[in-house]
Amino acid sequence: MIQPKKNKKGNRLFTVKDIEYFNKIYQLVKEQGYTLDGAKKALKSGEKSIADGNQNEVLIDKLEKIKSKLLELKK
């Protein structure tokens, strides 16, 4: 997926898209507990499903915060 170009010295030149892939891979492996192979398969199977999952997590966090605030008000 990530195939950076190299300059004359042999240094790798990464694009913005490459860096976005690094961030997605990091999130899958470190934050969601995927293995490297699992993250690779998840990226190949479809990035949309991963993005939807992340949006769901954000919504759940927001709803939990709202719930806790409502419980505080109830007291």
PQR file with spaces between the fields and no chain letter, atoms N, CA, C, O and H, PARSE charges and radii, in Angstrom:
ATOM       1  N    MET     1       0.816   -1.190    0.000 -0.4000 1.5000
ATOM       2  CA   MET     1       0.000    0.000    0.000 -0.0000 2.0000
ATOM       3  C    MET     1       0.861    1.257    0.000  0.5500 1.7000
ATOM       4  O    MET     1       0.599    2.214   -0.728 -0.5500 1.4000
ATOM       5  N    ILE     2       1.886    1.228    0.827 -0.4000 1.5000
ATOM       6  CA   ILE     2       2.768    2.386    0.924 -0.0000 2.0000
ATOM       7  C    ILE     2       4.043    2.063    0.157  0.5500 1.7000
ATOM       8  O    ILE     2       4.815    1.184    0.539 -0.5500 1.4000
ATOM       9  H    ILE     2       2.099    0.450    1.418  0.4000 1.0000
ATOM      10  N    GLN     3       4.241    2.790   -0.923 -0.4000 1.5000
ATOM      11  CA   GLN     3       5.429    2.592   -1.735 -0.0000 2.0000
ATOM      12  C    GLN     3       6.057    3.960   -2.012  0.5500 1.7000
ATOM      13  O    GLN     3       5.806    4.568   -3.053 -0.5500 1.4000
ATOM      14  H    GLN     3       3.614    3.504   -1.233  0.4000 1.0000
ATOM      15  N    PRO     4       6.871    4.436   -1.073 -0.5600 1.5000
ATOM      16  CA   PRO     4       7.442    5.773   -1.240  0.2800 2.0000
ATOM      17  C    PRO     4       8.488    5.804   -2.351  0.5500 1.7000
ATOM      18  O    PRO     4       9.166    4.816   -2.632 -0.5500 1.4000
ATOM      19  N    LYS     5       8.589    6.952   -2.958 -0.4000 1.5000
ATOM      20  CA   LYS     5       9.640    7.154   -3.961 -0.0000 2.0000
ATOM      21  C    LYS     5      10.928    7.469   -3.225  0.5500 1.7000
ATOM      22  O    LYS     5      10.912    7.894   -2.070 -0.5500 1.4000
ATOM      23  H    LYS     5       8.038    7.755   -2.730  0.4000 1.0000
ATOM      24  N    LYS     6      12.035    7.257   -3.901 -0.4000 1.5000
ATOM      25  CA   LYS     6      13.331    7.552   -3.296 -0.0000 2.0000
ATOM      26  C    LYS     6      14.059    8.603   -4.122  0.5500 1.7000
ATOM      27  O    LYS     6      13.952    8.637   -5.348 -0.5500 1.4000
ATOM      28  H    LYS     6      12.049    6.911   -4.839  0.4000 1.0000
ATOM      29  N    ASN     7      14.800    9.458   -3.428 -0.4000 1.5000
ATOM      30  CA   ASN     7      15.595   10.456   -4.134 -0.0000 2.0000
ATOM      31  C    ASN     7      16.950    9.851   -4.511  0.5500 1.7000
ATOM      32  O    ASN     7      17.166    8.654   -4.324 -0.5500 1.4000
ATOM      33  H    ASN     7      14.887    9.430   -2.432  0.4000 1.0000
ATOM      34  N    LYS     8      17.843   10.653   -5.029 -0.4000 1.5000
ATOM      35  CA   LYS     8      19.137   10.144   -5.498 -0.0000 2.0000
ATOM      36  C    LYS     8      19.988    9.564   -4.377  0.5500 1.7000
ATOM      37  O    LYS     8      20.794    8.661   -4.603 -0.5500 1.4000
ATOM      38  H    LYS     8      17.668   11.626   -5.181  0.4000 1.0000
ATOM      39  N    LYS     9      19.803   10.090   -3.155 -0.4000 1.5000
ATOM      40  CA   LYS     9      20.560    9.583   -2.012 -0.0000 2.0000
ATOM      41  C    LYS     9      19.962    8.288   -1.463  0.5500 1.7000
ATOM      42  O    LYS     9      20.596    7.600   -0.662 -0.5500 1.4000
ATOM      43  H    LYS     9      19.149   10.824   -2.971  0.4000 1.0000
ATOM      44  N    GLY    10      18.757    7.960   -1.887 -0.4000 1.5000
ATOM      45  CA   GLY    10      18.103    6.762   -1.391 -0.0000 2.0000
ATOM      46  C    GLY    10      17.138    7.034   -0.252  0.5500 1.7000
ATOM      47  O    GLY    10      16.573    6.103    0.320 -0.5500 1.4000
ATOM      48  H    GLY    10      18.242    8.519   -2.538  0.4000 1.0000
ATOM      49  N    ASN    11      16.945    8.307    0.083 -0.4000 1.5000
ATOM      50  CA   ASN    11      15.992    8.658    1.134 -0.0000 2.0000
ATOM      51  C    ASN    11      14.571    8.475    0.619  0.5500 1.7000
ATOM      52  O    ASN    11      14.269    8.792   -0.531 -0.5500 1.4000
ATOM      53  H    ASN    11      17.404    9.064   -0.382  0.4000 1.0000
ATOM      54  N    ARG    12      13.713    7.965    1.476 -0.4000 1.5000
ATOM      55  CA   ARG    12      12.312    7.766    1.092 -0.0000 2.0000
ATOM      56  C    ARG    12      11.558    9.089    1.164  0.5500 1.7000
ATOM      57  O    ARG    12      11.739    9.876    2.093 -0.5500 1.4000
ATOM      58  H    ARG    12      13.958    7.708    2.411  0.4000 1.0000
ATOM      59  N    LEU    13      10.714    9.316    0.169 -0.4000 1.5000
ATOM      60  CA   LEU    13       9.892   10.516    0.122 -0.0000 2.0000
ATOM      61  C    LEU    13       8.429   10.099    0.242  0.5500 1.7000
ATOM      62  O    LEU    13       7.866    9.493   -0.670 -0.5500 1.4000
ATOM      63  H    LEU    13      10.567    8.676   -0.585  0.4000 1.0000
ATOM      64  N    PHE    14       7.825   10.432    1.377 -0.4000 1.5000
ATOM      65  CA   PHE    14       6.450   10.033    1.637 -0.0000 2.0000
ATOM      66  C    PHE    14       5.489   11.142    1.239  0.5500 1.7000
ATOM      67  O    PHE    14       5.791   12.325    1.397 -0.5500 1.4000
ATOM      68  H    PHE    14       8.282   10.924    2.118  0.4000 1.0000
ATOM      69  N    THR    15       4.330   10.752    0.722 -0.4000 1.5000
ATOM      70  CA   THR    15       3.297   11.705    0.357 -0.0000 2.0000
ATOM      71  C    THR    15       2.345   11.879    1.552  0.5500 1.7000
ATOM      72  O    THR    15       2.435   11.163    2.549 -0.5500 1.4000
ATOM      73  H    THR    15       4.085    9.791    0.593  0.4000 1.0000
ATOM      74  N    VAL    16       1.451   12.831    1.423 -0.4000 1.5000
ATOM      75  CA   VAL    16       0.449   13.050    2.467 -0.0000 2.0000
ATOM      76  C    VAL    16      -0.426   11.809    2.624  0.5500 1.7000
ATOM      77  O    VAL    16      -0.797   11.442    3.739 -0.5500 1.4000
ATOM      78  H    VAL    16       1.378   13.412    0.612  0.4000 1.0000
ATOM      79  N    LYS    17      -0.748   11.176    1.521 -0.4000 1.5000
ATOM      80  CA   LYS    17      -1.566    9.962    1.561 -0.0000 2.0000
ATOM      81  C    LYS    17      -0.845    8.845    2.309  0.5500 1.7000
ATOM      82  O    LYS    17      -1.469    8.097    3.062 -0.5500 1.4000
ATOM      83  H    LYS    17      -0.446   11.474    0.615  0.4000 1.0000
ATOM      84  N    ASP    18       0.476    8.729    2.102 -0.4000 1.5000
ATOM      85  CA   ASP    18       1.268    7.731    2.829 -0.0000 2.0000
ATOM      86  C    ASP    18       1.183    7.970    4.335  0.5500 1.7000
ATOM      87  O    ASP    18       1.033    7.027    5.112 -0.5500 1.4000
ATOM      88  H    ASP    18       0.982    9.337    1.490  0.4000 1.0000
ATOM      89  N    ILE    19       1.279    9.222    4.737 -0.4000 1.5000
ATOM      90  CA   ILE    19       1.225    9.570    6.159 -0.0000 2.0000
ATOM      91  C    ILE    19      -0.156    9.257    6.728  0.5500 1.7000
ATOM      92  O    ILE    19      -0.270    8.818    7.873 -0.5500 1.4000
ATOM      93  H    ILE    19       1.401    9.988    4.107  0.4000 1.0000
ATOM      94  N    GLU    20      -1.209    9.480    5.931 -0.4000 1.5000
ATOM      95  CA   GLU    20      -2.558    9.126    6.382 -0.0000 2.0000
ATOM      96  C    GLU    20      -2.662    7.615    6.603  0.5500 1.7000
ATOM      97  O    GLU    20      -3.299    7.173    7.559 -0.5500 1.4000
ATOM      98  H    GLU    20      -1.116    9.837    5.001  0.4000 1.0000
ATOM      99  N    TYR    21      -2.042    6.822    5.726 -0.4000 1.5000
ATOM     100  CA   TYR    21      -2.028    5.367    5.908 -0.0000 2.0000
ATOM     101  C    TYR    21      -1.294    4.992    7.192  0.5500 1.7000
ATOM     102  O    TYR    21      -1.742    4.119    7.935 -0.5500 1.4000
ATOM     103  H    TYR    21      -1.525    7.181    4.949  0.4000 1.0000
ATOM     104  N    PHE    22      -0.160    5.656    7.453 -0.4000 1.5000
ATOM     105  CA   PHE    22       0.571    5.397    8.689 -0.0000 2.0000
ATOM     106  C    PHE    22      -0.315    5.660    9.905  0.5500 1.7000
ATOM     107  O    PHE    22      -0.334    4.874   10.851 -0.5500 1.4000
ATOM     108  H    PHE    22       0.204    6.366    6.850  0.4000 1.0000
ATOM     109  N    ASN    23      -1.041    6.764    9.870 -0.4000 1.5000
ATOM     110  CA   ASN    23      -1.920    7.105   10.988 -0.0000 2.0000
ATOM     111  C    ASN    23      -3.029    6.070   11.161  0.5500 1.7000
ATOM     112  O    ASN    23      -3.357    5.696   12.287 -0.5500 1.4000
ATOM     113  H    ASN    23      -1.025    7.403    9.101  0.4000 1.0000
ATOM     114  N    LYS    24      -3.609    5.605   10.053 -0.4000 1.5000
ATOM     115  CA   LYS    24      -4.662    4.593   10.126 -0.0000 2.0000
ATOM     116  C    LYS    24      -4.110    3.278   10.669  0.5500 1.7000
ATOM     117  O    LYS    24      -4.745    2.625   11.497 -0.5500 1.4000
ATOM     118  H    LYS    24      -3.343    5.908    9.138  0.4000 1.0000
ATOM     119  N    ILE    25      -2.934    2.898   10.203 -0.4000 1.5000
ATOM     120  CA   ILE    25      -2.308    1.663   10.666 -0.0000 2.0000
ATOM     121  C    ILE    25      -1.997    1.769   12.158  0.5500 1.7000
ATOM     122  O    ILE    25      -2.243    0.826   12.911 -0.5500 1.4000
ATOM     123  H    ILE    25      -2.418    3.429    9.531  0.4000 1.0000
ATOM     124  N    TYR    26      -1.460    2.901   12.585 -0.4000 1.5000
ATOM     125  CA   TYR    26      -1.156    3.110   13.999 -0.0000 2.0000
ATOM     126  C    TYR    26      -2.420    2.990   14.840  0.5500 1.7000
ATOM     127  O    TYR    26      -2.426    2.327   15.877 -0.5500 1.4000
ATOM     128  H    TYR    26      -1.260    3.666   11.974  0.4000 1.0000
ATOM     129  N    GLN    27      -3.485    3.633   14.386 -0.4000 1.5000
ATOM     130  CA   GLN    27      -4.743    3.593   15.125 -0.0000 2.0000
ATOM     131  C    GLN    27      -5.273    2.164   15.238  0.5500 1.7000
ATOM     132  O    GLN    27      -5.718    1.746   16.307 -0.5500 1.4000
ATOM     133  H    GLN    27      -3.480    4.171   13.543  0.4000 1.0000
ATOM     134  N    LEU    28      -5.225    1.424   14.145 -0.4000 1.5000
ATOM     135  CA   LEU    28      -5.713    0.052   14.170 -0.0000 2.0000
ATOM     136  C    LEU    28      -4.878   -0.836   15.088  0.5500 1.7000
ATOM     137  O    LEU    28      -5.426   -1.636   15.846 -0.5500 1.4000
ATOM     138  H    LEU    28      -4.863    1.763   13.277  0.4000 1.0000
ATOM     139  N    VAL    29      -3.559   -0.697   15.022 -0.4000 1.5000
ATOM     140  CA   VAL    29      -2.678   -1.589   15.766 -0.0000 2.0000
ATOM     141  C    VAL    29      -2.584   -1.189   17.238  0.5500 1.7000
ATOM     142  O    VAL    29      -2.769   -2.030   18.118 -0.5500 1.4000
ATOM     143  H    VAL    29      -3.114   -0.047   14.406  0.4000 1.0000
ATOM     144  N    LYS    30      -2.305    0.061   17.510 -0.4000 1.5000
ATOM     145  CA   LYS    30      -2.049    0.486   18.887 -0.0000 2.0000
ATOM     146  C    LYS    30      -3.315    0.772   19.676  0.5500 1.7000
ATOM     147  O    LYS    30      -3.386    0.460   20.864 -0.5500 1.4000
ATOM     148  H    LYS    30      -2.154    0.745   16.796  0.4000 1.0000
ATOM     149  N    GLU    31      -4.312    1.361   19.032 -0.4000 1.5000
ATOM     150  CA   GLU    31      -5.501    1.775   19.761 -0.0000 2.0000
ATOM     151  C    GLU    31      -6.614    0.730   19.729  0.5500 1.7000
ATOM     152  O    GLU    31      -7.361    0.586   20.697 -0.5500 1.4000
ATOM     153  H    GLU    31      -4.254    1.614   18.067  0.4000 1.0000
ATOM     154  N    GLN    32      -6.725    0.000   18.615 -0.4000 1.5000
ATOM     155  CA   GLN    32      -7.818   -0.960   18.497 -0.0000 2.0000
ATOM     156  C    GLN    32      -7.366   -2.404   18.665  0.5500 1.7000
ATOM     157  O    GLN    32      -8.197   -3.312   18.678 -0.5500 1.4000
ATOM     158  H    GLN    32      -6.118    0.117   17.829  0.4000 1.0000
ATOM     159  N    GLY    33      -6.062   -2.631   18.795 -0.4000 1.5000
ATOM     160  CA   GLY    33      -5.558   -3.960   19.105 -0.0000 2.0000
ATOM     161  C    GLY    33      -5.425   -4.917   17.932  0.5500 1.7000
ATOM     162  O    GLY    33      -5.323   -6.125   18.142 -0.5500 1.4000
ATOM     163  H    GLY    33      -5.387   -1.894   18.785  0.4000 1.0000
ATOM     164  N    TYR    34      -5.422   -4.420   16.718 -0.4000 1.5000
ATOM     165  CA   TYR    34      -5.233   -5.282   15.556 -0.0000 2.0000
ATOM     166  C    TYR    34      -3.778   -5.732   15.482  0.5500 1.7000
ATOM     167  O    TYR    34      -2.882   -5.067   16.003 -0.5500 1.4000
ATOM     168  H    TYR    34      -5.505   -3.438   16.547  0.4000 1.0000
ATOM     169  N    THR    35      -3.556   -6.864   14.830 -0.4000 1.5000
ATOM     170  CA   THR    35      -2.190   -7.246   14.470 -0.0000 2.0000
ATOM     171  C    THR    35      -1.865   -6.520   13.167  0.5500 1.7000
ATOM     172  O    THR    35      -2.746   -5.934   12.538 -0.5500 1.4000
ATOM     173  H    THR    35      -4.283   -7.404   14.406  0.4000 1.0000
ATOM     174  N    LEU    36      -0.606   -6.565   12.771 -0.4000 1.5000
ATOM     175  CA   LEU    36      -0.238   -5.909   11.507 -0.0000 2.0000
ATOM     176  C    LEU    36      -0.961   -6.555   10.330  0.5500 1.7000
ATOM     177  O    LEU    36      -1.418   -5.863    9.420 -0.5500 1.4000
ATOM     178  H    LEU    36       0.109   -7.041   13.282  0.4000 1.0000
ATOM     179  N    ASP    37      -1.063   -7.898   10.350 -0.4000 1.5000
ATOM     180  CA   ASP    37      -1.791   -8.589    9.283 -0.0000 2.0000
ATOM     181  C    ASP    37      -3.270   -8.224    9.310  0.5500 1.7000
ATOM     182  O    ASP    37      -3.887   -8.025    8.264 -0.5500 1.4000
ATOM     183  H    ASP    37      -0.692   -8.460   11.089  0.4000 1.0000
ATOM     184  N    GLY    38      -3.831   -8.137   10.511 -0.4000 1.5000
ATOM     185  CA   GLY    38      -5.239   -7.772   10.647 -0.0000 2.0000
ATOM     186  C    GLY    38      -5.503   -6.357   10.153  0.5500 1.7000
ATOM     187  O    GLY    38      -6.520   -6.097    9.510 -0.5500 1.4000
ATOM     188  H    GLY    38      -3.329   -8.298   11.360  0.4000 1.0000
ATOM     189  N    ALA    39      -4.591   -5.447   10.455 -0.4000 1.5000
ATOM     190  CA   ALA    39      -4.739   -4.067    9.993 -0.0000 2.0000
ATOM     191  C    ALA    39      -4.637   -4.002    8.471  0.5500 1.7000
ATOM     192  O    ALA    39      -5.364   -3.252    7.820 -0.5500 1.4000
ATOM     193  H    ALA    39      -3.765   -5.658   10.978  0.4000 1.0000
ATOM     194  N    LYS    40      -3.731   -4.793    7.919 -0.4000 1.5000
ATOM     195  CA   LYS    40      -3.580   -4.835    6.459 -0.0000 2.0000
ATOM     196  C    LYS    40      -4.859   -5.336    5.799  0.5500 1.7000
ATOM     197  O    LYS    40      -5.315   -4.774    4.804 -0.5500 1.4000
ATOM     198  H    LYS    40      -3.141   -5.402    8.447  0.4000 1.0000
ATOM     199  N    LYS    41      -5.431   -6.393    6.360 -0.4000 1.5000
ATOM     200  CA   LYS    41      -6.677   -6.936    5.815 -0.0000 2.0000
ATOM     201  C    LYS    41      -7.823   -5.934    5.968  0.5500 1.7000
ATOM     202  O    LYS    41      -8.650   -5.783    5.068 -0.5500 1.4000
ATOM     203  H    LYS    41      -5.060   -6.849    7.169  0.4000 1.0000
ATOM     204  N    ALA    42      -7.864   -5.252    7.113 -0.4000 1.5000
ATOM     205  CA   ALA    42      -8.926   -4.273    7.348 -0.0000 2.0000
ATOM     206  C    ALA    42      -8.821   -3.118    6.355  0.5500 1.7000
ATOM     207  O    ALA    42      -9.836   -2.640    5.848 -0.5500 1.4000
ATOM     208  H    ALA    42      -7.192   -5.374    7.844  0.4000 1.0000
ATOM     209  N    LEU    43      -7.611   -2.675    6.078 -0.4000 1.5000
ATOM     210  CA   LEU    43      -7.430   -1.594    5.109 -0.0000 2.0000
ATOM     211  C    LEU    43      -7.794   -2.053    3.705  0.5500 1.7000
ATOM     212  O    LEU    43      -8.377   -1.291    2.933 -0.5500 1.4000
ATOM     213  H    LEU    43      -6.787   -3.064    6.489  0.4000 1.0000
ATOM     214  N    LYS    44      -7.457   -3.282    3.373 -0.4000 1.5000
ATOM     215  CA   LYS    44      -7.793   -3.801    2.045 -0.0000 2.0000
ATOM     216  C    LYS    44      -9.289   -4.028    1.888  0.5500 1.7000
ATOM     217  O    LYS    44      -9.848   -3.790    0.818 -0.5500 1.4000
ATOM     218  H    LYS    44      -6.984   -3.901    4.000  0.4000 1.0000
ATOM     219  N    SER    45      -9.945   -4.494    2.967 -0.4000 1.5000
ATOM     220  CA   SER    45     -11.369   -4.820    2.865 -0.0000 2.0000
ATOM     221  C    SER    45     -12.229   -3.583    2.694  0.5500 1.7000
ATOM     222  O    SER    45     -13.336   -3.662    2.162 -0.5500 1.4000
ATOM     223  H    SER    45      -9.491   -4.688    3.837  0.4000 1.0000
ATOM     224  N    GLY    46     -11.744   -2.481    3.127 -0.4000 1.5000
ATOM     225  CA   GLY    46     -12.508   -1.258    2.913 -0.0000 2.0000
ATOM     226  C    GLY    46     -12.257   -0.230    3.985  0.5500 1.7000
ATOM     227  O    GLY    46     -12.479   -0.476    5.170 -0.5500 1.4000
ATOM     228  H    GLY    46     -10.845   -2.417    3.559  0.4000 1.0000
ATOM     229  N    GLU    47     -11.799    0.908    3.565 -0.4000 1.5000
ATOM     230  CA   GLU    47     -11.515    1.974    4.507 -0.0000 2.0000
ATOM     231  C    GLU    47     -12.800    2.595    5.035  0.5500 1.7000
ATOM     232  O    GLU    47     -12.808    3.167    6.125 -0.5500 1.4000
ATOM     233  H    GLU    47     -11.618    1.108    2.602  0.4000 1.0000
ATOM     234  N    LYS    48     -13.877    2.488    4.283 -0.4000 1.5000
ATOM     235  CA   LYS    48     -15.123    3.101    4.715 -0.0000 2.0000
ATOM     236  C    LYS    48     -15.621    2.463    6.000  0.5500 1.7000
ATOM     237  O    LYS    48     -16.091    3.160    6.900 -0.5500 1.4000
ATOM     238  H    LYS    48     -13.871    2.023    3.398  0.4000 1.0000
ATOM     239  N    SER    49     -15.520    1.144    6.092 -0.4000 1.5000
ATOM     240  CA   SER    49     -15.994    0.476    7.300 -0.0000 2.0000
ATOM     241  C    SER    49     -15.172    0.897    8.512  0.5500 1.7000
ATOM     242  O    SER    49     -15.712    1.018    9.611 -0.5500 1.4000
ATOM     243  H    SER    49     -15.138    0.578    5.361  0.4000 1.0000
ATOM     244  N    ILE    50     -13.886    1.120    8.329 -0.4000 1.5000
ATOM     245  CA   ILE    50     -13.030    1.585    9.421 -0.0000 2.0000
ATOM     246  C    ILE    50     -13.426    2.997    9.835  0.5500 1.7000
ATOM     247  O    ILE    50     -13.515    3.302   11.025 -0.5500 1.4000
ATOM     248  H    ILE    50     -13.447    1.022    7.436  0.4000 1.0000
ATOM     249  N    ALA    51     -13.660    3.848    8.855 -0.4000 1.5000
ATOM     250  CA   ALA    51     -14.065    5.214    9.157 -0.0000 2.0000
ATOM     251  C    ALA    51     -15.411    5.219    9.878  0.5500 1.7000
ATOM     252  O    ALA    51     -15.606    5.991   10.817 -0.5500 1.4000
ATOM     253  H    ALA    51     -13.588    3.601    7.889  0.4000 1.0000
ATOM     254  N    ASP    52     -16.337    4.368    9.448 -0.4000 1.5000
ATOM     255  CA   ASP    52     -17.637    4.283   10.113 -0.0000 2.0000
ATOM     256  C    ASP    52     -17.470    3.823   11.550  0.5500 1.7000
ATOM     257  O    ASP    52     -18.136    4.338   12.448 -0.5500 1.4000
ATOM     258  H    ASP    52     -16.178    3.741    8.685  0.4000 1.0000
ATOM     259  N    GLY    53     -16.600    2.872   11.773 -0.4000 1.5000
ATOM     260  CA   GLY    53     -16.343    2.402   13.129 -0.0000 2.0000
ATOM     261  C    GLY    53     -15.786    3.494   14.010  0.5500 1.7000
ATOM     262  O    GLY    53     -16.165    3.603   15.176 -0.5500 1.4000
ATOM     263  H    GLY    53     -16.059    2.453   11.044  0.4000 1.0000
ATOM     264  N    ASN    54     -14.891    4.307   13.471 -0.4000 1.5000
ATOM     265  CA   ASN    54     -14.324    5.412   14.237 -0.0000 2.0000
ATOM     266  C    ASN    54     -15.391    6.447   14.556  0.5500 1.7000
ATOM     267  O    ASN    54     -15.407    6.997   15.657 -0.5500 1.4000
ATOM     268  H    ASN    54     -14.584    4.219   12.523  0.4000 1.0000
ATOM     269  N    GLN    55     -16.276    6.717   13.616 -0.4000 1.5000
ATOM     270  CA   GLN    55     -17.345    7.674   13.854 -0.0000 2.0000
ATOM     271  C    GLN    55     -18.284    7.147   14.930  0.5500 1.7000
ATOM     272  O    GLN    55     -18.762    7.912   15.767 -0.5500 1.4000
ATOM     273  H    GLN    55     -16.263    6.270   12.722  0.4000 1.0000
ATOM     274  N    ASN    56     -18.547    5.853   14.911 -0.4000 1.5000
ATOM     275  CA   ASN    56     -19.394    5.258   15.938 -0.0000 2.0000
ATOM     276  C    ASN    56     -18.769    5.409   17.321  0.5500 1.7000
ATOM     277  O    ASN    56     -19.465    5.703   18.294 -0.5500 1.4000
ATOM     278  H    ASN    56     -18.158    5.232   14.231  0.4000 1.0000
ATOM     279  N    GLU    57     -17.463    5.209   17.406 -0.4000 1.5000
ATOM     280  CA   GLU    57     -16.779    5.361   18.691 -0.0000 2.0000
ATOM     281  C    GLU    57     -16.883    6.795   19.195  0.5500 1.7000
ATOM     282  O    GLU    57     -17.097    7.019   20.387 -0.5500 1.4000
ATOM     283  H    GLU    57     -16.898    4.971   16.616  0.4000 1.0000
ATOM     284  N    VAL    58     -16.735    7.753   18.312 -0.4000 1.5000
ATOM     285  CA   VAL    58     -16.836    9.156   18.694 -0.0000 2.0000
ATOM     286  C    VAL    58     -18.244    9.465   19.185  0.5500 1.7000
ATOM     287  O    VAL    58     -18.416   10.150   20.193 -0.5500 1.4000
ATOM     288  H    VAL    58     -16.561    7.572   17.344  0.4000 1.0000
ATOM     289  N    LEU    59     -19.246    8.965   18.480 -0.4000 1.5000
ATOM     290  CA   LEU    59     -20.631    9.192   18.893 -0.0000 2.0000
ATOM     291  C    LEU    59     -20.924    8.547   20.242  0.5500 1.7000
ATOM     292  O    LEU    59     -21.608    9.137   21.078 -0.5500 1.4000
ATOM     293  H    LEU    59     -19.107    8.409   17.661  0.4000 1.0000
ATOM     294  N    ILE    60     -20.417    7.351   20.455 -0.4000 1.5000
ATOM     295  CA   ILE    60     -20.628    6.672   21.729 -0.0000 2.0000
ATOM     296  C    ILE    60     -19.995    7.466   22.867  0.5500 1.7000
ATOM     297  O    ILE    60     -20.596    7.613   23.931 -0.5500 1.4000
ATOM     298  H    ILE    60     -19.862    6.871   19.776  0.4000 1.0000
ATOM     299  N    ASP    61     -18.790    7.975   22.647 -0.4000 1.5000
ATOM     300  CA   ASP    61     -18.136    8.789   23.669 -0.0000 2.0000
ATOM     301  C    ASP    61     -18.962   10.026   23.996  0.5500 1.7000
ATOM     302  O    ASP    61     -19.141   10.367   25.165 -0.5500 1.4000
ATOM     303  H    ASP    61     -18.302    7.855   21.782  0.4000 1.0000
ATOM     304  N    LYS    62     -19.464   10.697   22.965 -0.4000 1.5000
ATOM     305  CA   LYS    62     -20.280   11.887   23.189 -0.0000 2.0000
ATOM     306  C    LYS    62     -21.549   11.549   23.960  0.5500 1.7000
ATOM     307  O    LYS    62     -21.932   12.271   24.881 -0.5500 1.4000
ATOM     308  H    LYS    62     -19.319   10.420   22.015  0.4000 1.0000
ATOM     309  N    LEU    63     -22.197   10.456   23.586 -0.4000 1.5000
ATOM     310  CA   LEU    63     -23.420   10.055   24.268 -0.0000 2.0000
ATOM     311  C    LEU    63     -23.156    9.691   25.727  0.5500 1.7000
ATOM     312  O    LEU    63     -23.971    9.991   26.600 -0.5500 1.4000
ATOM     313  H    LEU    63     -21.886    9.870   22.838  0.4000 1.0000
ATOM     314  N    GLU    64     -22.024    9.047   25.993 -0.4000 1.5000
ATOM     315  CA   GLU    64     -21.688    8.705   27.374 -0.0000 2.0000
ATOM     316  C    GLU    64     -21.450    9.956   28.208  0.5500 1.7000
ATOM     317  O    GLU    64     -21.835   10.003   29.376 -0.5500 1.4000
ATOM     318  H    GLU    64     -21.362    8.803   25.284  0.4000 1.0000
ATOM     319  N    LYS    65     -20.820   10.965   27.623 -0.4000 1.5000
ATOM     320  CA   LYS    65     -20.608   12.226   28.337 -0.0000 2.0000
ATOM     321  C    LYS    65     -21.938   12.909   28.631  0.5500 1.7000
ATOM     322  O    LYS    65     -22.140   13.440   29.723 -0.5500 1.4000
ATOM     323  H    LYS    65     -20.507   10.927   26.674  0.4000 1.0000
ATOM     324  N    ILE    66     -22.840   12.897   27.662 -0.4000 1.5000
ATOM     325  CA   ILE    66     -24.156   13.494   27.854 -0.0000 2.0000
ATOM     326  C    ILE    66     -24.908   12.747   28.953  0.5500 1.7000
ATOM     327  O    ILE    66     -25.564   13.362   29.793 -0.5500 1.4000
ATOM     328  H    ILE    66     -22.676   12.466   26.774  0.4000 1.0000
ATOM     329  N    LYS    67     -24.810   11.430   28.943 -0.4000 1.5000
ATOM     330  CA   LYS    67     -25.482   10.616   29.946 -0.0000 2.0000
ATOM     331  C    LYS    67     -24.964   10.947   31.344  0.5500 1.7000
ATOM     332  O    LYS    67     -25.747   11.093   32.283 -0.5500 1.4000
ATOM     333  H    LYS    67     -24.278   10.930   28.260  0.4000 1.0000
ATOM     334  N    SER    68     -23.647   11.065   31.477 -0.4000 1.5000
ATOM     335  CA   SER    68     -23.078   11.369   32.789 -0.0000 2.0000
ATOM     336  C    SER    68     -23.510   12.755   33.270  0.5500 1.7000
ATOM     337  O    SER    68     -23.779   12.940   34.457 -0.5500 1.4000
ATOM     338  H    SER    68     -23.011   10.946   30.714  0.4000 1.0000
ATOM     339  N    LYS    69     -23.577   13.724   32.364 -0.4000 1.5000
ATOM     340  CA   LYS    69     -24.024   15.068   32.740 -0.0000 2.0000
ATOM     341  C    LYS    69     -25.485   15.043   33.181  0.5500 1.7000
ATOM     342  O    LYS    69     -25.851   15.708   34.149 -0.5500 1.4000
ATOM     343  H    LYS    69     -23.358   13.574   31.400  0.4000 1.0000
ATOM     344  N    LEU    70     -26.324   14.276   32.473 -0.4000 1.5000
ATOM     345  CA   LEU    70     -27.734   14.169   32.835 -0.0000 2.0000
ATOM     346  C    LEU    70     -27.896   13.501   34.200  0.5500 1.7000
ATOM     347  O    LEU    70     -28.751   13.896   34.993 -0.5500 1.4000
ATOM     348  H    LEU    70     -26.026   13.736   31.686  0.4000 1.0000
ATOM     349  N    LEU    71     -27.075   12.491   34.468 -0.4000 1.5000
ATOM     350  CA   LEU    71     -27.132   11.836   35.776 -0.0000 2.0000
ATOM     351  C    LEU    71     -26.707   12.781   36.893  0.5500 1.7000
ATOM     352  O    LEU    71     -27.259   12.729   37.993 -0.5500 1.4000
ATOM     353  H    LEU    71     -26.381   12.170   33.824  0.4000 1.0000
ATOM     354  N    GLU    72     -25.736   13.638   36.620 -0.4000 1.5000
ATOM     355  CA   GLU    72     -25.312   14.631   37.597 -0.0000 2.0000
ATOM     356  C    GLU    72     -26.438   15.624   37.877  0.5500 1.7000
ATOM     357  O    GLU    72     -26.669   16.004   39.025 -0.5500 1.4000
ATOM     358  H    GLU    72     -25.288   13.680   35.727  0.4000 1.0000
ATOM     359  N    LEU    73     -27.130   16.039   36.829 -0.4000 1.5000
ATOM     360  CA   LEU    73     -28.244   16.977   36.998 -0.0000 2.0000
ATOM     361  C    LEU    73     -29.395   16.347   37.766  0.5500 1.7000
ATOM     362  O    LEU    73     -30.108   17.026   38.504 -0.5500 1.4000
ATOM     363  H    LEU    73     -26.942   15.731   35.896  0.4000 1.0000
ATOM     364  N    LYS    74     -29.568   15.059   37.589 -0.4000 1.5000
ATOM     365  CA   LYS    74     -30.665   14.348   38.250 -0.0000 2.0000
ATOM     366  C    LYS    74     -30.468   14.317   39.754  0.5500 1.7000
ATOM     367  O    LYS    74     -31.439   14.329   40.511 -0.5500 1.4000
ATOM     368  H    LYS    74     -28.989   14.507   36.989  0.4000 1.0000
ATOM     369  N    LYS    75     -29.209   14.278   40.193 -0.4000 1.5000
ATOM     370  CA   LYS    75     -28.902   14.200   41.629 -0.0000 2.0000
ATOM     371  C    LYS    75     -29.246   15.456   42.305  0.5500 1.7000
ATOM     372  O    LYS    75     -29.057   15.578   43.515 -0.5500 1.4000
ATOM     373  H    LYS    75     -28.421   14.268   39.578  0.4000 1.0000
